[in-house]
Amino acid sequence: YLKSADSIWIVSNINRAVNDKTAKDMLDHNFRQQLLMDGAYGSLVFVATQSDVLQRSEVQQSLQLPRHTSLAECAQARNDFTKQRIQTDFIDGLVEMGRASGDVVDRAELQKKFQLPVFCVSSLDHQKLSGVRNNDGPALVWSDEADTQVPALRKHVHRATLARRALT
């Protein structure tokens, strides 16, 4: 199935996505090796959901943010941390795989060659901000649709589709 897939999405709740083992477990050695052999690493996307569900005090404590940090600032900091962690785990997995096969691995080169798009999305706040859920009150975290990252994910899908069509 992987050979014929235009894109492979790994979707996880943002609270599980930041777990040290999540990205590595989802991308176990055999799966990574198959992706690499099929040339499908470039079609991989990671989506962390529910970026608007958080406890400010927990995020402040775990990311060592100041007490006066707003809910949106906490959510943005958690999104940034999540993206960085997932991308680091992704490259770590490639480095590990290369070393296991006896290759000399250039981490910087891998980072240039393999960019893992990571989107921390908030569908509920997006629906409220776009007017789809008018009767459910205001958005809880984000004040701008772009901050929900749903538009960025949509744009990524459109670009990937157009690029794929250009190849066929």
VEXSERO-924900 format. One record per residue (C-alpha): residue in one letter; chain; x negated, y, z. Coordinates in Angstrom, 2 decimals, padded with zeros to 5 digits, always signed. Layout:
<nodes>
[node A A [X Y Z]] ...
</nodes>
This chain:
<nodes>
[node Y A [+000.00 +000.00 +000.00]] [node L A [-002.83 +002.40 +000.74]] [node K A [-004.12 +002.36 -002.82]] [node S A [-000.79 +003.56 -004.16]] [node A A [-000.11 +006.10 -001.40]] [node D A [-000.39 +009.75 -002.41]] [node S A [-000.83 +010.75 +001.21]] [node I A [-001.18 +009.07 +004.57]] [node W A [+000.21 +010.88 +007.59]] [node I A [-000.59 +010.09 +011.16]] [node V A [+002.10 +011.64 +013.35]] [node S A [+001.85 +011.83 +017.11]] [node N A [+003.33 +013.86 +019.92]] [node I A [+000.81 +016.59 +020.75]] [node N A [+000.46 +015.29 +024.32]] [node R A [-000.76 +011.93 +023.02]] [node A A [-002.72 +013.46 +020.15]] [node V A [-005.27 +015.02 +022.50]] [node N A [-005.97 +011.72 +024.22]] [node D A [-009.58 +010.81 +023.55]] [node K A [-008.64 +007.47 +022.01]] [node T A [-005.57 +008.36 +019.93]] [node A A [-007.19 +009.33 +016.65]] [node K A [-009.77 +006.57 +016.95]] [node D A [-007.14 +003.95 +017.78]] [node M A [-004.96 +005.01 +014.86]] [node L A [-007.99 +004.91 +012.63]] [node D A [-009.55 +001.65 +013.72]] [node H A [-012.65 +000.38 +011.93]] [node N A [-010.81 -001.80 +009.39]] [node F A [-008.34 +000.96 +008.51]] [node R A [-011.13 +003.53 +008.09]] [node Q A [-013.14 +001.13 +005.98]] [node Q A [-010.13 +000.43 +003.75]] [node L A [-009.47 +004.16 +003.35]] [node L A [-013.09 +004.75 +002.43]] [node M A [-013.16 +001.89 -000.11]] [node D A [-009.90 +003.07 -001.68]] [node G A [-011.10 +006.67 -001.80]] [node A A [-008.08 +007.68 +000.28]] [node Y A [-009.83 +009.65 +003.04]] [node G A [-008.95 +012.89 +001.27]] [node S A [-005.25 +012.07 +001.44]] [node L A [-005.16 +011.71 +005.22]] [node V A [-003.16 +014.25 +007.28]] [node F A [-002.67 +014.42 +011.05]] [node V A [+000.55 +015.97 +012.39]] [node A A [+000.88 +016.68 +016.11]] [node T A [+004.52 +017.33 +016.97]] [node Q A [+006.32 +019.28 +019.69]] [node S A [+003.80 +022.11 +020.02]] [node D A [+006.57 +024.13 +021.67]] [node V A [+006.99 +021.65 +024.54]] [node L A [+004.51 +022.46 +027.29]] [node Q A [+004.08 +023.37 +030.92]] [node R A [+002.08 +026.57 +031.07]] [node S A [+000.44 +025.70 +034.42]] [node E A [-000.73 +022.31 +033.10]] [node V A [-002.25 +023.81 +029.96]] [node Q A [-003.88 +026.62 +031.97]] [node Q A [-005.44 +024.07 +034.29]] [node S A [-006.55 +021.52 +031.69]] [node L A [-008.00 +024.13 +029.30]] [node Q A [-009.21 +026.39 +032.13]] [node L A [-007.24 +029.39 +030.93]] [node P A [-006.63 +032.51 +033.05]] [node R A [-003.45 +032.54 +035.16]] [node H A [-002.00 +035.49 +033.25]] [node T A [-002.10 +033.61 +029.92]] [node S A [+001.32 +033.72 +028.24]] [node L A [+003.24 +030.64 +027.13]] [node A A [+002.47 +031.38 +023.45]] [node E A [-001.23 +031.87 +024.23]] [node C A [-001.26 +028.56 +026.09]] [node A A [+000.45 +026.82 +023.18]] [node Q A [-002.03 +028.34 +020.70]] [node A A [-005.00 +027.34 +022.87]] [node R A [-003.64 +023.79 +023.12]] [node N A [-003.11 +023.69 +019.32]] [node D A [-006.67 +024.89 +018.72]] [node F A [-008.05 +022.35 +021.20]] [node T A [-005.97 +019.56 +019.63]] [node K A [-007.14 +020.35 +016.09]] [node Q A [-010.76 +020.52 +017.14]] [node R A [-010.58 +017.27 +019.12]] [node I A [-008.84 +015.32 +016.36]] [node Q A [-011.24 +016.59 +013.70]] [node T A [-014.23 +015.76 +015.92]] [node D A [-012.87 +012.26 +016.61]] [node F A [-012.31 +011.78 +012.87]] [node I A [-015.92 +012.67 +012.02]] [node D A [-017.18 +010.61 +014.99]] [node G A [-015.39 +007.62 +013.50]] [node L A [-017.06 +008.16 +010.12]] [node V A [-020.47 +008.54 +011.77]] [node E A [-019.88 +005.37 +013.77]] [node M A [-018.82 +003.49 +010.65]] [node G A [-021.86 +004.68 +008.71]] [node R A [-024.28 +003.72 +011.46]] [node A A [-022.63 +000.31 +011.85]] [node S A [-023.34 -000.37 +008.19]] [node G A [-026.97 +000.73 +008.59]] [node D A [-026.67 +004.09 +006.81]] [node V A [-028.51 +007.23 +007.82]] [node V A [-025.63 +009.55 +008.63]] [node D A [-025.66 +013.31 +008.09]] [node R A [-022.85 +014.62 +010.30]] [node A A [-022.86 +018.07 +008.67]] [node E A [-022.53 +016.51 +005.23]] [node L A [-019.62 +014.36 +006.39]] [node Q A [-017.88 +017.46 +007.78]] [node K A [-018.24 +019.20 +004.42]] [node K A [-017.07 +016.17 +002.46]] [node F A [-014.15 +015.05 +004.64]] [node Q A [-011.78 +017.73 +005.89]] [node L A [-008.94 +016.30 +007.97]] [node P A [-005.94 +018.65 +007.83]] [node V A [-004.35 +018.85 +011.30]] [node F A [-001.02 +020.55 +011.85]] [node C A [+000.42 +021.18 +015.33]] [node V A [+004.06 +021.71 +014.48]] [node S A [+007.09 +022.95 +016.34]] [node S A [+010.22 +021.96 +014.50]] [node L A [+012.64 +023.21 +017.16]] [node D A [+011.21 +026.73 +017.34]] [node H A [+010.92 +026.73 +013.54]] [node Q A [+014.61 +025.89 +013.17]] [node K A [+015.56 +028.62 +015.64]] [node L A [+013.36 +031.24 +013.99]] [node S A [+014.55 +030.35 +010.49]] [node G A [+018.21 +030.58 +011.49]] [node V A [+019.04 +026.88 +011.20]] [node R A [+019.85 +026.61 +014.92]] [node N A [+021.53 +029.92 +015.71]] [node N A [+023.64 +028.59 +018.57]] [node D A [+020.82 +027.05 +020.60]] [node G A [+019.28 +030.23 +021.95]] [node P A [+016.00 +031.89 +021.04]] [node A A [+012.73 +030.16 +020.27]] [node L A [+010.96 +029.21 +023.49]] [node V A [+007.31 +029.67 +022.52]] [node W A [+006.74 +031.14 +019.09]] [node S A [+008.02 +034.47 +017.80]] [node D A [+006.98 +033.99 +014.18]] [node E A [+007.83 +031.10 +011.85]] [node A A [+004.20 +030.82 +010.70]] [node D A [+003.10 +030.07 +014.26]] [node T A [+005.20 +026.89 +014.23]] [node Q A [+002.89 +025.58 +011.47]] [node V A [+005.88 +024.08 +009.64]] [node P A [+005.38 +026.53 +006.72]] [node A A [+001.66 +025.63 +006.58]] [node L A [+002.48 +021.91 +006.51]] [node R A [+005.05 +022.51 +003.77]] [node K A [+002.47 +024.50 +001.77]] [node H A [-000.06 +021.68 +002.21]] [node V A [+002.45 +019.15 +000.89]] [node H A [+003.21 +021.33 -002.15]] [node R A [-000.49 +021.89 -002.92]] [node A A [-001.28 +018.19 -002.55]] [node T A [+001.65 +017.28 -004.81]] [node L A [+000.59 +019.74 -007.48]] [node A A [-003.01 +018.53 -007.31]] [node R A [-001.89 +014.91 -007.59]] [node R A [+000.34 +015.72 -010.59]] [node A A [-002.58 +017.47 -012.30]] [node L A [-004.58 +014.23 -012.07]] [node T A [-001.89 +012.12 -013.74]] 
</nodes>
